[in-house]
Amino acid sequence: SRLIWLHCDFQELSQRLQGDQTRPLFTDPIEAEKLYQKRQKLYQQSADYLLDTTGKSPPELAEEILEREGLS
C-alpha cells in the first residue's frame, strides 16, 4: 500500500477549516501555522508521494491518483 500526502498551502488550509469547530488545534491561527510547519517534514518523510490539492476538487484528485497508480 502507498501513503499519499494530500498537501495544500497553509492559506488554503485555513480557508477550508474556517469555522470548523471540530479542530481544537486550529483555534489559534499562529499556533496552527507553527504546527503545520512542524509537521511538513514528518509528512514528507512518511509519504510515498505528494499530491498538491490546492484548488482541486476531490474528483480531480481521485483521477490524479488513479493515473499515477496506473489504474485509469
Chimera marker file (.cmm) of the C-alpha trace (Angstrom):
<marker_set name="trace">
<marker id="1" x="0.000" y="0.000" z="0.000" r="1" g="1" b="0" radius="0.5"/>
<marker id="2" x="1.033" y="3.588" z="-0.584" r="1" g="1" b="0" radius="0.5"/>
<marker id="3" x="0.878" y="6.628" z="1.612" r="1" g="1" b="0" radius="0.5"/>
<marker id="4" x="-0.141" y="9.703" z="-0.379" r="1" g="1" b="0" radius="0.5"/>
<marker id="5" x="0.355" y="13.119" z="1.160" r="1" g="1" b="0" radius="0.5"/>
<marker id="6" x="-2.575" y="15.309" z="0.132" r="1" g="1" b="0" radius="0.5"/>
<marker id="7" x="-0.903" y="18.679" z="0.542" r="1" g="1" b="0" radius="0.5"/>
<marker id="8" x="-2.114" y="22.249" z="0.234" r="1" g="1" b="0" radius="0.5"/>
<marker id="9" x="-0.616" y="25.530" z="1.301" r="1" g="1" b="0" radius="0.5"/>
<marker id="10" x="-1.459" y="26.916" z="4.721" r="1" g="1" b="0" radius="0.5"/>
<marker id="11" x="-3.599" y="29.733" z="3.339" r="1" g="1" b="0" radius="0.5"/>
<marker id="12" x="-5.911" y="27.292" z="1.570" r="1" g="1" b="0" radius="0.5"/>
<marker id="13" x="-5.984" y="25.008" z="4.592" r="1" g="1" b="0" radius="0.5"/>
<marker id="14" x="-7.049" y="27.971" z="6.731" r="1" g="1" b="0" radius="0.5"/>
<marker id="15" x="-9.856" y="28.793" z="4.312" r="1" g="1" b="0" radius="0.5"/>
<marker id="16" x="-11.051" y="25.178" z="4.231" r="1" g="1" b="0" radius="0.5"/>
<marker id="17" x="-11.142" y="24.944" z="8.023" r="1" g="1" b="0" radius="0.5"/>
<marker id="18" x="-12.624" y="28.367" z="8.708" r="1" g="1" b="0" radius="0.5"/>
<marker id="19" x="-15.484" y="27.922" z="11.145" r="1" g="1" b="0" radius="0.5"/>
<marker id="20" x="-14.747" y="24.220" z="11.726" r="1" g="1" b="0" radius="0.5"/>
<marker id="21" x="-15.254" y="23.716" z="15.453" r="1" g="1" b="0" radius="0.5"/>
<marker id="22" x="-14.029" y="20.105" z="15.368" r="1" g="1" b="0" radius="0.5"/>
<marker id="23" x="-10.354" y="21.091" z="15.053" r="1" g="1" b="0" radius="0.5"/>
<marker id="24" x="-9.217" y="22.221" z="18.520" r="1" g="1" b="0" radius="0.5"/>
<marker id="25" x="-5.575" y="22.559" z="17.424" r="1" g="1" b="0" radius="0.5"/>
<marker id="26" x="-6.671" y="25.058" z="14.789" r="1" g="1" b="0" radius="0.5"/>
<marker id="27" x="-8.326" y="27.621" z="17.041" r="1" g="1" b="0" radius="0.5"/>
<marker id="28" x="-5.223" y="29.839" z="17.223" r="1" g="1" b="0" radius="0.5"/>
<marker id="29" x="-4.055" y="30.661" z="13.668" r="1" g="1" b="0" radius="0.5"/>
<marker id="30" x="-0.477" y="31.435" z="14.699" r="1" g="1" b="0" radius="0.5"/>
<marker id="31" x="-0.080" y="28.191" z="16.635" r="1" g="1" b="0" radius="0.5"/>
<marker id="32" x="-1.829" y="26.280" z="13.849" r="1" g="1" b="0" radius="0.5"/>
<marker id="33" x="0.673" y="27.557" z="11.293" r="1" g="1" b="0" radius="0.5"/>
<marker id="34" x="3.571" y="26.598" z="13.576" r="1" g="1" b="0" radius="0.5"/>
<marker id="35" x="2.129" y="23.087" z="13.871" r="1" g="1" b="0" radius="0.5"/>
<marker id="36" x="1.617" y="22.956" z="10.092" r="1" g="1" b="0" radius="0.5"/>
<marker id="37" x="5.274" y="23.883" z="9.508" r="1" g="1" b="0" radius="0.5"/>
<marker id="38" x="6.484" y="21.424" z="12.142" r="1" g="1" b="0" radius="0.5"/>
<marker id="39" x="4.582" y="18.521" z="10.587" r="1" g="1" b="0" radius="0.5"/>
<marker id="40" x="5.691" y="19.168" z="7.000" r="1" g="1" b="0" radius="0.5"/>
<marker id="41" x="8.994" y="17.317" z="7.384" r="1" g="1" b="0" radius="0.5"/>
<marker id="42" x="7.360" y="14.286" z="9.005" r="1" g="1" b="0" radius="0.5"/>
<marker id="43" x="4.708" y="14.091" z="6.304" r="1" g="1" b="0" radius="0.5"/>
<marker id="44" x="7.338" y="14.446" z="3.599" r="1" g="1" b="0" radius="0.5"/>
<marker id="45" x="9.470" y="11.655" z="5.078" r="1" g="1" b="0" radius="0.5"/>
<marker id="46" x="6.491" y="9.316" z="5.501" r="1" g="1" b="0" radius="0.5"/>
<marker id="47" x="4.732" y="9.767" z="2.172" r="1" g="1" b="0" radius="0.5"/>
<marker id="48" x="5.422" y="7.739" z="-0.931" r="1" g="1" b="0" radius="0.5"/>
<marker id="49" x="4.475" y="10.810" z="-2.913" r="1" g="1" b="0" radius="0.5"/>
<marker id="50" x="2.766" y="14.182" z="-2.629" r="1" g="1" b="0" radius="0.5"/>
<marker id="51" x="-0.300" y="15.454" z="-4.435" r="1" g="1" b="0" radius="0.5"/>
<marker id="52" x="-0.898" y="19.179" z="-4.295" r="1" g="1" b="0" radius="0.5"/>
<marker id="53" x="-4.593" y="19.615" z="-3.541" r="1" g="1" b="0" radius="0.5"/>
<marker id="54" x="-4.576" y="23.413" z="-3.749" r="1" g="1" b="0" radius="0.5"/>
<marker id="55" x="-7.549" y="24.497" z="-5.846" r="1" g="1" b="0" radius="0.5"/>
<marker id="56" x="-8.516" y="20.933" z="-6.830" r="1" g="1" b="0" radius="0.5"/>
<marker id="57" x="-11.767" y="19.078" z="-6.284" r="1" g="1" b="0" radius="0.5"/>
<marker id="58" x="-11.999" y="15.555" z="-4.815" r="1" g="1" b="0" radius="0.5"/>
<marker id="59" x="-12.897" y="14.065" z="-8.252" r="1" g="1" b="0" radius="0.5"/>
<marker id="60" x="-9.841" y="15.747" z="-9.806" r="1" g="1" b="0" radius="0.5"/>
<marker id="61" x="-7.617" y="14.321" z="-7.083" r="1" g="1" b="0" radius="0.5"/>
<marker id="62" x="-9.127" y="10.854" z="-7.424" r="1" g="1" b="0" radius="0.5"/>
<marker id="63" x="-8.370" y="10.936" z="-11.138" r="1" g="1" b="0" radius="0.5"/>
<marker id="64" x="-4.792" y="12.061" z="-10.470" r="1" g="1" b="0" radius="0.5"/>
<marker id="65" x="-4.286" y="9.197" z="-8.030" r="1" g="1" b="0" radius="0.5"/>
<marker id="66" x="-5.730" y="6.668" z="-10.455" r="1" g="1" b="0" radius="0.5"/>
<marker id="67" x="-3.491" y="7.954" z="-13.240" r="1" g="1" b="0" radius="0.5"/>
<marker id="68" x="-0.407" y="7.951" z="-11.065" r="1" g="1" b="0" radius="0.5"/>
<marker id="69" x="-1.113" y="4.410" z="-9.906" r="1" g="1" b="0" radius="0.5"/>
<marker id="70" x="-1.787" y="3.294" z="-13.490" r="1" g="1" b="0" radius="0.5"/>
<marker id="71" x="-5.411" y="2.424" z="-12.732" r="1" g="1" b="0" radius="0.5"/>
<marker id="72" x="-7.216" y="4.667" z="-15.192" r="1" g="1" b="0" radius="0.5"/>
<link id1="1" id2="2" r="1" g="1" b="0" radius="0.2"/>
<link id1="2" id2="3" r="1" g="1" b="0" radius="0.2"/>
<link id1="3" id2="4" r="1" g="1" b="0" radius="0.2"/>
<link id1="4" id2="5" r="1" g="1" b="0" radius="0.2"/>
<link id1="5" id2="6" r="1" g="1" b="0" radius="0.2"/>
<link id1="6" id2="7" r="1" g="1" b="0" radius="0.2"/>
<link id1="7" id2="8" r="1" g="1" b="0" radius="0.2"/>
<link id1="8" id2="9" r="1" g="1" b="0" radius="0.2"/>
<link id1="9" id2="10" r="1" g="1" b="0" radius="0.2"/>
<link id1="10" id2="11" r="1" g="1" b="0" radius="0.2"/>
<link id1="11" id2="12" r="1" g="1" b="0" radius="0.2"/>
<link id1="12" id2="13" r="1" g="1" b="0" radius="0.2"/>
<link id1="13" id2="14" r="1" g="1" b="0" radius="0.2"/>
<link id1="14" id2="15" r="1" g="1" b="0" radius="0.2"/>
<link id1="15" id2="16" r="1" g="1" b="0" radius="0.2"/>
<link id1="16" id2="17" r="1" g="1" b="0" radius="0.2"/>
<link id1="17" id2="18" r="1" g="1" b="0" radius="0.2"/>
<link id1="18" id2="19" r="1" g="1" b="0" radius="0.2"/>
<link id1="19" id2="20" r="1" g="1" b="0" radius="0.2"/>
<link id1="20" id2="21" r="1" g="1" b="0" radius="0.2"/>
<link id1="21" id2="22" r="1" g="1" b="0" radius="0.2"/>
<link id1="22" id2="23" r="1" g="1" b="0" radius="0.2"/>
<link id1="23" id2="24" r="1" g="1" b="0" radius="0.2"/>
<link id1="24" id2="25" r="1" g="1" b="0" radius="0.2"/>
<link id1="25" id2="26" r="1" g="1" b="0" radius="0.2"/>
<link id1="26" id2="27" r="1" g="1" b="0" radius="0.2"/>
<link id1="27" id2="28" r="1" g="1" b="0" radius="0.2"/>
<link id1="28" id2="29" r="1" g="1" b="0" radius="0.2"/>
<link id1="29" id2="30" r="1" g="1" b="0" radius="0.2"/>
<link id1="30" id2="31" r="1" g="1" b="0" radius="0.2"/>
<link id1="31" id2="32" r="1" g="1" b="0" radius="0.2"/>
<link id1="32" id2="33" r="1" g="1" b="0" radius="0.2"/>
<link id1="33" id2="34" r="1" g="1" b="0" radius="0.2"/>
<link id1="34" id2="35" r="1" g="1" b="0" radius="0.2"/>
<link id1="35" id2="36" r="1" g="1" b="0" radius="0.2"/>
<link id1="36" id2="37" r="1" g="1" b="0" radius="0.2"/>
<link id1="37" id2="38" r="1" g="1" b="0" radius="0.2"/>
<link id1="38" id2="39" r="1" g="1" b="0" radius="0.2"/>
<link id1="39" id2="40" r="1" g="1" b="0" radius="0.2"/>
<link id1="40" id2="41" r="1" g="1" b="0" radius="0.2"/>
<link id1="41" id2="42" r="1" g="1" b="0" radius="0.2"/>
<link id1="42" id2="43" r="1" g="1" b="0" radius="0.2"/>
<link id1="43" id2="44" r="1" g="1" b="0" radius="0.2"/>
<link id1="44" id2="45" r="1" g="1" b="0" radius="0.2"/>
<link id1="45" id2="46" r="1" g="1" b="0" radius="0.2"/>
<link id1="46" id2="47" r="1" g="1" b="0" radius="0.2"/>
<link id1="47" id2="48" r="1" g="1" b="0" radius="0.2"/>
<link id1="48" id2="49" r="1" g="1" b="0" radius="0.2"/>
<link id1="49" id2="50" r="1" g="1" b="0" radius="0.2"/>
<link id1="50" id2="51" r="1" g="1" b="0" radius="0.2"/>
<link id1="51" id2="52" r="1" g="1" b="0" radius="0.2"/>
<link id1="52" id2="53" r="1" g="1" b="0" radius="0.2"/>
<link id1="53" id2="54" r="1" g="1" b="0" radius="0.2"/>
<link id1="54" id2="55" r="1" g="1" b="0" radius="0.2"/>
<link id1="55" id2="56" r="1" g="1" b="0" radius="0.2"/>
<link id1="56" id2="57" r="1" g="1" b="0" radius="0.2"/>
<link id1="57" id2="58" r="1" g="1" b="0" radius="0.2"/>
<link id1="58" id2="59" r="1" g="1" b="0" radius="0.2"/>
<link id1="59" id2="60" r="1" g="1" b="0" radius="0.2"/>
<link id1="60" id2="61" r="1" g="1" b="0" radius="0.2"/>
<link id1="61" id2="62" r="1" g="1" b="0" radius="0.2"/>
<link id1="62" id2="63" r="1" g="1" b="0" radius="0.2"/>
<link id1="63" id2="64" r="1" g="1" b="0" radius="0.2"/>
<link id1="64" id2="65" r="1" g="1" b="0" radius="0.2"/>
<link id1="65" id2="66" r="1" g="1" b="0" radius="0.2"/>
<link id1="66" id2="67" r="1" g="1" b="0" radius="0.2"/>
<link id1="67" id2="68" r="1" g="1" b="0" radius="0.2"/>
<link id1="68" id2="69" r="1" g="1" b="0" radius="0.2"/>
<link id1="69" id2="70" r="1" g="1" b="0" radius="0.2"/>
<link id1="70" id2="71" r="1" g="1" b="0" radius="0.2"/>
<link id1="71" id2="72" r="1" g="1" b="0" radius="0.2"/>
</marker_set>
